Amino acid sequence: MTLHLLAFLIGIIMDLILGDPLFLPHPVMAMGAMIKALEKRLFQNNVFNGAVLAIIMLLSVFFGSGIVLTVSYIIHPALFVLVESIMTWQCIAMRSMAKASCEVKKALEKKDIGAARKAVSMIVGRDTDGLDESGIIRAAVESVAESTTDGVISPMFYLLFFGPVFGMVFKASSTMDSMIGYKNERYMYFGRAAARIDDVLNFIPARIAAILMIIAAALCPDTGGKNAVRIFMRDRNKHPSPNSGQTESVCAGALGLKLSGDAAYGGVLVKKETIGDSQKRPDAGDIIRINRLMYITGLIFTFLGIGVLWFITAVISIITK
């Protein structure tokens, strides 16, 4: 337990300091290559073949990461801590998400709409060519809000309570969802298993993230905790995803923005309900505010989660004596 918590904390610190350096290989790249290879062999637009891909992918990551961790522990506990720290670091995306969204802010401050559209296209799935300044800001805010769940709290949840193997499995699931979990002509059925697995794995962490983000909003002087609660209670289930609307509704309330709504994907307009109330015009500072909420939410989970894990371990130790 001590080694696990040490590695968990080191991994989080590494993410906060380093983010995802472009010159270093990332497991997501290997996962993406494997998904493409499996898709090439298995693709038929039906649920069964998609489920086979998902099962092969998740089992491969489970056993592969498990073997690496086991061998590292056999060699030396210090190597085990190093390997788990690196796995933890590469599962979490706080620094990289904040950096990517701040590129949008920098472009907007230079009044370069073209560069801002390009920057925001790197972190959202929608078409960005027709977005004005307000639309760009809202898209960036929505992306950070959603990433607070699937890029921060969800991986932390599985890493801390179930170990680095399950953290890597979650990362594989998230990667599958981002590559084939679309409701378009090609992936409507083939990607369904990947999308449903991702929904299930994010279900509990998304709600934890929303609650912690409300606390974060109440702690910050320039975000509204009470309004975050109001919009969360009213709009959290308006998003097509069962999970994305949780933190997105909190952010909409905390920042006083209207988020979501209709958006184009690959030239196809997708109708969606709006989340939140338009209490002010979006400005570039909202990107800084949503990043602050993401960081505080992640740090609250870190210390609260460690406390909960220590408590559970103590109770189990007492019961089993």
C-alpha positions in Angstrom: 0.0 0.0 0.0 2.8 2.4 0.9 4.6 1.8 -2.4 1.3 2.2 -4.3 0.5 5.5 -2.7 4.0 6.8 -3.2 3.9 5.9 -6.9 0.4 7.4 -7.3 1.6 10.7 -5.8 4.8 10.7 -7.8 2.8 10.1 -11.0 0.5 13.0 -10.3 3.4 15.3 -9.6 5.1 14.2 -12.8 1.9 15.1 -14.8 1.6 18.5 -13.1 5.3 19.3 -13.9 5.9 17.6 -17.2 2.5 17.0 -18.9 2.9 14.9 -22.0 6.3 15.8 -23.6 6.0 15.3 -27.4 9.5 13.8 -27.6 8.6 10.9 -25.3 6.6 7.8 -26.5 3.2 7.5 -25.0 1.2 4.3 -24.4 -1.8 5.9 -26.1 0.2 5.8 -29.4 0.7 2.1 -29.0 -2.9 1.5 -28.1 -4.0 3.5 -31.1 -1.8 1.5 -33.4 -3.2 -1.7 -32.0 -6.8 -0.5 -32.4 -6.1 0.4 -36.0 -4.6 -3.0 -36.6 -7.5 -4.9 -35.0 -10.0 -2.7 -36.9 -8.3 -3.5 -40.2 -8.7 -7.3 -39.5 -12.1 -7.3 -37.8 -14.1 -4.5 -39.3 -17.6 -5.3 -40.2 -20.2 -2.8 -39.1 -21.9 -5.1 -36.5 -21.9 -5.2 -32.7 -20.2 -8.6 -32.4 -17.0 -7.7 -34.3 -16.7 -4.5 -32.4 -17.1 -6.3 -29.1 -14.4 -8.8 -30.2 -12.0 -5.9 -30.8 -12.8 -4.3 -27.5 -12.3 -7.6 -25.6 -9.0 -8.3 -27.3 -7.8 -4.8 -26.7 -8.7 -4.6 -23.0 -7.3 -8.1 -22.2 -4.1 -7.3 -24.0 -3.6 -4.1 -22.0 -4.6 -5.9 -18.8 -2.1 -8.7 -19.1 0.6 -6.7 -20.7 0.7 -4.0 -18.0 0.3 -6.7 -15.3 3.3 -8.6 -16.5 5.4 -5.4 -16.7 4.5 -4.5 -13.1 5.0 -8.0 -11.8 8.5 -8.3 -13.4 9.5 -4.9 -12.1 8.5 -5.8 -8.6 10.4 -9.1 -8.7 13.5 -7.2 -9.9 13.3 -4.5 -7.1 10.5 -2.6 -5.3 12.1 0.7 -6.3 11.8 -0.3 -10.0 8.1 -1.2 -9.3 7.5 2.3 -7.9 9.2 3.9 -10.9 7.1 1.8 -13.4 3.9 2.5 -11.5 4.7 6.2 -11.3 5.3 6.4 -15.1 2.0 4.5 -15.7 0.1 6.9 -13.4 1.8 9.9 -15.1 0.8 8.7 -18.6 -2.8 7.9 -17.6 -3.5 11.5 -16.4 -3.9 14.5 -18.6 -4.2 17.6 -16.4 -1.2 19.5 -17.6 -1.5 18.6 -21.3 -5.2 19.5 -21.4 -4.5 22.9 -19.7 -1.7 23.6 -22.1 -3.7 22.7 -25.2 -6.7 24.9 -24.1 -4.4 27.8 -23.3 -3.1 27.7 -26.9 -6.7 28.6 -27.8 -6.6 31.5 -25.3 -3.3 32.8 -26.7 -4.6 32.8 -30.2 -7.7 34.7 -29.2 -5.7 37.3 -27.3 -3.8 37.9 -30.6 -7.1 38.3 -32.4 -6.1 35.4 -34.7 -9.4 33.6 -35.2 -7.9 31.2 -37.7 -5.2 30.1 -35.2 -7.8 29.8 -32.5 -10.0 27.6 -34.6 -7.1 25.4 -35.4 -6.0 25.2 -31.7 -9.5 24.3 -30.5 -9.8 21.7 -33.3 -7.0 19.8 -31.5 -9.2 19.2 -28.4 -12.7 18.9 -29.7 -14.4 16.5 -32.2 -16.8 19.0 -33.8 -16.2 21.1 -36.9 -14.5 24.4 -36.0 -14.2 26.2 -39.3 -17.4 28.2 -38.7 -17.0 29.0 -35.0 -16.8 32.6 -33.9 -14.9 33.8 -30.8 -17.7 32.9 -28.4 -18.1 29.5 -30.0 -14.4 28.8 -29.8 -14.4 29.7 -26.1 -17.4 27.6 -25.4 -15.9 24.6 -27.2 -12.7 24.9 -25.3 -14.6 25.1 -22.0 -16.7 22.1 -22.8 -13.6 20.1 -23.7 -11.8 20.8 -20.5 -15.0 20.1 -18.5 -15.4 16.7 -20.1 -11.7 16.0 -19.8 -12.0 16.6 -16.0 -13.8 13.3 -16.0 -12.2 11.1 -18.6 -8.7 12.7 -18.5 -8.4 13.4 -14.7 -10.9 11.9 -12.2 -11.7 8.6 -14.0 -8.0 7.5 -14.5 -7.2 8.7 -10.9 -10.2 6.7 -9.6 -9.0 3.4 -11.2 -5.3 4.1 -10.5 -5.9 4.8 -6.8 -8.5 2.2 -5.9 -7.8 -0.6 -8.4 -4.2 -0.1 -9.3 -2.2 0.9 -12.3 -3.3 -2.1 -14.4 -6.9 -0.9 -14.3 -5.7 2.6 -14.9 -4.2 1.4 -18.1 -7.3 -0.6 -19.0 -9.3 2.6 -18.5 -6.9 4.5 -20.8 -7.3 1.8 -23.4 -11.1 2.0 -23.2 -11.0 5.8 -23.5 -8.7 5.5 -26.5 -11.1 3.1 -28.2 -14.0 5.4 -27.6 -12.2 8.3 -29.1 -11.3 6.3 -32.2 -14.3 4.1 -33.0 -17.0 5.1 -30.5 -18.9 7.3 -32.9 -22.5 7.3 -34.0 -21.8 7.7 -37.7 -22.3 5.5 -40.7 -19.0 3.6 -40.3 -19.0 3.0 -36.5 -22.8 3.0 -35.6 -22.6 -0.7 -34.7 -18.9 -1.6 -34.8 -18.1 1.1 -32.2 -21.0 0.4 -29.9 -19.2 -1.9 -27.5 -16.3 0.5 -27.1 -18.7 3.4 -26.4 -20.8 1.5 -23.9 -17.7 0.2 -22.0 -16.4 3.8 -21.8 -19.8 5.0 -20.5 -19.8 2.3 -17.8 -16.3 3.0 -16.7 -16.9 6.7 -16.5 -20.3 6.5 -14.8 -19.2 6.7 -11.1 -16.1 8.9 -11.6 -18.2 11.4 -13.6 -20.5 12.0 -10.7 -17.6 12.2 -8.3 -16.0 14.7 -10.5 -19.1 16.9 -10.7 -19.5 16.9 -6.9 -15.8 17.8 -6.4 -16.0 20.5 -9.1 -18.9 22.1 -7.3 -16.7 22.3 -4.2 -13.9 23.7 -6.4 -16.3 26.3 -7.8 -17.3 27.4 -4.3 -13.6 27.8 -3.3 -12.7 30.0 -6.2 -13.6 33.7 -5.9 -14.5 34.2 -9.6 -16.8 31.1 -10.0 -20.3 30.6 -8.7 -20.7 27.6 -6.4 -24.4 28.1 -5.8 -25.1 28.5 -9.5 -23.0 25.5 -10.3 -25.3 23.4 -8.0 -28.4 24.9 -9.6 -27.4 24.2 -13.2 -26.0 20.8 -12.2 -29.4 19.8 -10.7 -31.3 21.1 -13.6 -29.2 20.3 -16.7 -26.8 17.4 -15.9 -28.9 14.9 -17.9 -29.4 17.0 -21.0 -26.2 15.9 -22.7 -26.4 12.9 -25.1 -23.7 11.3 -23.1 -24.7 9.9 -19.7 -21.5 11.3 -18.2 -20.3 14.4 -20.1 -23.3 16.5 -18.9 -22.3 16.0 -15.2 -19.2 18.2 -15.2 -20.3 20.3 -18.2 -23.4 21.4 -16.3 -21.3 22.3 -13.2 -18.9 24.4 -15.4 -21.8 26.1 -17.2 -23.2 27.2 -13.8 -19.9 28.1 -12.3 -18.9 30.3 -15.2 -22.4 31.6 -16.0 -22.2 30.3 -19.6 -24.6 28.5 -21.9 -22.8 25.4 -23.3 -23.5 22.5 -25.6 -26.3 23.0 -28.2 -26.2 22.1 -31.9 -22.8 21.4 -33.4 -21.5 20.0 -36.7 -19.5 16.8 -36.9 -18.0 15.9 -40.3 -20.3 18.4 -42.0 -23.4 16.9 -40.3 -25.4 19.0 -37.9 -26.2 17.3 -34.7 -29.0 18.7 -32.6 -28.3 18.9 -28.8 -30.0 20.6 -25.9 -28.2 23.6 -24.3 -26.8 23.4 -20.8 -26.7 26.4 -18.5 -27.9 30.0 -18.8 -26.2 32.8 -20.8 -25.4 35.2 -17.9 -22.5 36.8 -19.7 -20.6 36.8 -22.9 -17.8 34.2 -23.0 -14.3 35.6 -22.8 -10.8 34.2 -23.0 -10.6 34.3 -19.2 -13.2 31.5 -19.0 -10.5 29.1 -20.3 -8.3 30.0 -17.4 -11.2 29.6 -14.9 -12.2 26.2 -16.2 -8.6 25.0 -16.1 -8.4 26.2 -12.5 -11.5 24.2 -11.7 -10.0 21.2 -13.3 -6.8 21.4 -11.3 -8.5 22.0 -8.0 -10.9 19.2 -8.6 -8.0 16.8 -9.3 -6.2 17.9 -6.2 -9.2 17.5 -4.0 -9.7 14.0 -5.3 -6.1 13.2 -4.8 -6.1 14.0 -1.1 -9.6 12.9 -0.4 -9.1 9.6 -2.3 -5.9 8.8 -0.4 -7.8 9.4 2.9 -10.6 7.1 1.9 -8.2 4.4 0.7 -6.3 4.5 4.0 -9.6 4.3 5.9 -10.8 1.3 3.9 -7.5 -0.4 4.4 -7.6 0.2 8.1 -11.1 -1.1 8.5 -10.2 -4.3 6.5 -7.1 -4.7 8.6 -9.1 -4.5 11.8 -11.8 -6.9 10.5 -9.3 -9.5 9.3 -7.2 -9.6 12.6 
